[in-house]
Amino acid sequence: MKYKNILIIKMSSLGDILHTLPSVAALRKHFKNAKISWLVHPQFSDFLPQKSVIDEIIYFDKEAFKRSSLPDKIRYFFNMRKTLCSKKFDLVIDMQGLFKSAVLSAISGCKTRVGYCDMREFSSLVSKPICGKNRDAHVIERYLDVVRFLGADVKKIEFPMPDLSEAFESVQTKLGKIKKRYIVITPGTRWETKEWPTKHYAKLCEMMMKDDLHIVLAGSKDDRQKSYDILSLMSKNSKNIIDLTGKTNLSELAALIKNCTFFISADTGPLHFASAFKKPLIAMYGPTLASRTGPYANKKANVIVTPISCAGCLKKKCSSWHCMEKITPETVYKIFKKIGQIDD
């Protein structure tokens, strides 16, 4: 069937947005003349593709909705329903698969609603789960199975990213004397169990200082304490380290990573920028599964999985957490040296 007016629902988070991009690229190639809209939280809209891929962005402001009074919530809900119904979508694709996306899918007024295989929180009662051959594979392939079901022929993985040239101009000012050949390290994660210990990052940075390498610590404002702790724990001169943690917006962070020569982190959103940009990288995994949500379609990606038996437990909190600590700085540095340090 040739759909003419398609809505994609994928509101968050950063990594999930990036994982959806290959599906949107394949969708555009198959439905060349369709209008494609994307429903997203405002803070992630900067990473949606250009007009050639996405025709319209629709916002659901989750933070404003949470802060508002009950009457304002009801008013916001009905205004959203009115907006979605006015678009007259003939296909809704719920790539979020949660209660909140199910509600928005249900009030869209569209009768044809599909989602990816891992639909949760009763969202499968609203949108039809599409379970293809990659049900147990990487999430990117699970999303792609949805557009394959719709008739798209997926020949390669593409990440249609926005133009970041203006963002990098502002980043260059913040980088100061470092203009090229720098390593980006982002120590923060959304789950506390995914974090690599700050003492390990400090030790790794000290090892890299021996090679006279330039390191940029980066991340959100919530990660500033972690970067401060890393610098405080370092016993050697950190003159080649620049701390930009909390000092860039998301577009600038993406531009910073796009122009770096190497990237190191645990399982966190910026990691997927590095992978999408095909940067050489090292990613450290403990409670999450790299086979499901790790770097994908990047031959320069190197994944280190904790050696303990409970790896991949998917716990956001743990009373006996030690999995990430078991990945030593020496292990990371050894791999870093083995793969040729940094590209020119």
N, C-alpha and C positions, 0 to 999 in steps of 0.2 A: 504493500500500500504506500502511496506517496503522500506523506504528511506535509502540510503547508505551514503550520504554525505550532512550533514545538517549545515547550517549557522544560528546562532542566532545573531541578531543585537540588542544590548542593550548597549549603549555607556556611559551613565551616568543616574542619579547621584548616589551617594553612596547608599541612601535608595532604589532607583529603582533597582540597581544592586542586592541588598540583597533580594528584593521582587521577583526577577526573579529566584533565586536559587532553590526553590521547583519545579518549572516547568522544570528546567534543570535536576534535579535529577529524576523526573518522565520520562522525555524524554529518559534519558540514560537507565533506567530500561526497557522501551518498545523497544527501538532500540538498543539492546545490542551490535550488531556488526557494527553499523554505525560509521562513523567518524563525530564527532561533533566539530564545530569551533565556536568561539565567537568573534564578532567584538566589540571593546571597546576602550574608551579613555585610554591612557597609565596610567594615575594617579589612575585608578580604577582596574587595572589588577591584583593587589596583592590579591584581594578578590574573584577571580574566582576559581572554584573548582580544585582539583588535577587532574592529568592525567587520573585517573580512570573514571572521569566524562567528562572532556573536553580534547579533543585531541590536539587542536591547538588554539592559541590566535592570532588574527589579530588586528593590531592597526590602529586607525584613530586619528592622533594627531591634535586635533581641535585647540589648542593654536598655534602650529607651522603653521598651515594652515592660521589662522587669521593674523599672523604677516608677512607672506610672501607677496611678490609682486604679481601683477596679472599674469605675465608670470609663476612665480613659482607655483601659485595656479592652473593654467591650467595644468602644468606639473605634479603636485601632483595628480590632479584629474585623469588624464589619466594613471598614474602609478597605482593608486588604482584600476581603472577599469581593467587594465591588470592583476593585482594580483588576483582580485576576479574571473575574468573569467577563469584564469588558474586553479582554484580549481575545476571547473566543479561541482558546487553544484546542487543537484537535489531537494533541498527544502531550502527555505529561510524563517525564522520566524522573522518578524519585531516586537519586543516587545517594541520599542521606540514609534512608531506611530507618527512621526513628519516629517517635510519636509526633514531634513538632512538624516534621516534613510531611507526615501522613495527613495531618490536619490541613495544612496548606494545599496539599494535593487534592484532598476531598472537597475543599471550598472553591477550587479553581473553576468548577463548572464543566470540566472536561470529563468525558465518559471513558476515554481510553487512557489508562494509567498503568505504567509498568515501573518496576524497580529492579535492583540487582539482587542476587541470590540471598544475601545475608540481611534480610529485612527483620528488624527487631521492634519491640514495644508495640506490637499489634499492627505495625504499618503494612504487613502483608494482607490485612483485611481490606485495605484501601487500594493498594497497587499490586499488580500481579508480579510476583518474584520471577525473574528470568534466571534459570539455572542452566548454564551451558557446561561445556567440557572442562572449564577451569574453576569449578566451584571450590576446589581446595588449593588453588594456585594463588599467585600474587593478586592483590586487590585491583591493580591496574587491569589485569586480564579478566577479572570478574566483572569489572565495569564494562570492558570491551565486549564481553559476551552479550550484554544488553543491546549494543548497537549492531552486533552481528545478527542477533535475533531479528532486528529491524531491517536487515538486508545489507548492511555495510560490509564491504570487503576490506579487512584490516591487513595491510601488507607490511606496515612498519609502525613502530611506536614514535609518535611525534608529540612534542610539547610546545604548542603555540603560545608563546609568551609575549607580554606587552613590550613596547620599546622602553628601555631603561637608560637611554643615553643621557637624558637630562638629570636623572637621579645620580648617575655616576659623576657628573660634573660637580655636584655638591659633595659627593663622597671624596673626591680627589682633594678638596680643600681640607676636609677633616683628616685625611691621611697624612697631610703635611709633607715631610721629606720622602715618605715612602710612596713611590709612584708605580712600581711594578715589583714582581717577584715577592709576594707576601703570602703567608699562610693564614687562613681564617679558622679560628676555633670558637665554637659557640657552646658554652658549658651548660646552658639551661635546658630543661625539658618540662613538659606539662605534668608528667608523673614523677613523683619523688623517687620511685623505684627504678626509673630509667636513667637517673643521673649517675655519671661517673664522678667519683669523689674529687673534690677540689684539690686535695693533696696530691692526687695522681696527675691532674692537669699541671700543677705547679712543678712536679718532678719532670714531666715531659717537656715543659717549656725550658727548664734548666738544661736538659739534654740538648735541645735544639739551639740554645744559646751558644753551645760549643761550636756549632756549625755556622755561627754568625748569620742566622736567618732572621727575617723580619716576621713578627707574629702580630695579628690583629685579633683581639678578643671582641666578640660581638654578641648581640642578642637584644632582648627587650628590656624595658625598665625593670621588670621583675627579676632579671638576671644580674643586676648590678652588684649585689652583695657577693654572688659567686665569683665574679671577676675580681672584685676587691680582695676576696679571700685568697684567690690564686696568686695575685701579686704580693700579698702580705706573706704568704708561705714560702715564696721564693727566697732562697738564701744568697743567690747570685745577682749580679747586675741585670736589671730588666730594661735596659735602655732601648733595646730593639723591639720592645713590645708596646703597642698602642692599644689603649682600652677605649673602644667605641661602644661598649655595652650601654644600651639605652639612649645612645646619642644619634641613632639613625631611625628613620621611619622604615616601614617594611619595604618600600620600593628601593630605598637607599641600601638596605641590607641585601636585597636581591642583587643590586648592581655591584655591591662590594664583593659578593660571592662570585658573581659572573666573571669578574676581572681578577680573581685571585689565582694563584698557581697551585694551591693545595688546600684541602678542607678536612677538618677533623671534628667529630662530635659523637655524641650518643644518638639515640633515636629521637630526633626532634625535627620540627618543621623546616628550619633552614637547611637541614641535610638534603631535603628533597629538591631544594633549589640547586644545590651543588650537583646532584645526580642528573637533574633535568638539563643542566648546562654542560654535562659530560666532563665535569672536573675530576681530576684524580683525588681520591678521598679515602679516608678511613672512618668507618662507622662502627660503634661499639654497642652490642645488644645483650640484654639480660632477660628481663621479663617479657619482652615482646619478640615476635617472630620475624626475622629478616626475610624469610621465605614468603611471608604474607604482606609485609608493609615496608620492606627494606629498599635500598637503592635498586633501580630497575632499568634495564636497557642501557647500562653504563659499564663498559668493559674496564674502566679505570677505577671502579669502586672496589674497595677491599673491606669486607665485613669480618669483624672479630666477635664471636659469640662466647659468652662466659662458659668456662669449662665445667660448671657444676650441673648436677642432674636435674634441678628444677628449672632450668632455662626455658623460657617460653611459657611461664605460668600465667601471664597476663594479669597479674595482681598489681593494682595501683598503690596498695599499701601492703607492707609485710612486716610481721613481728620479728622475723629472724633474717632481715635483709642483708645479704652479703654478696649477691651475685655479681654486681658491677665492680666491686672492690677486687674480685678475683682476676679481673683483666688488668694486668700490671702495666705501668708506664714503659717498662723495659720491652714488653711484648709489642706495644704500639710503636715505639721508636724503632725496634728491629724491623718491623714491616715497612715503616716509613723509609728507612735507609735502603732496604732491599729493592724497593720499587723505583729507586732513582731519585729520591727526594722530590724536587719540584721541577715541573716542566718549564721550558723557556717560554 
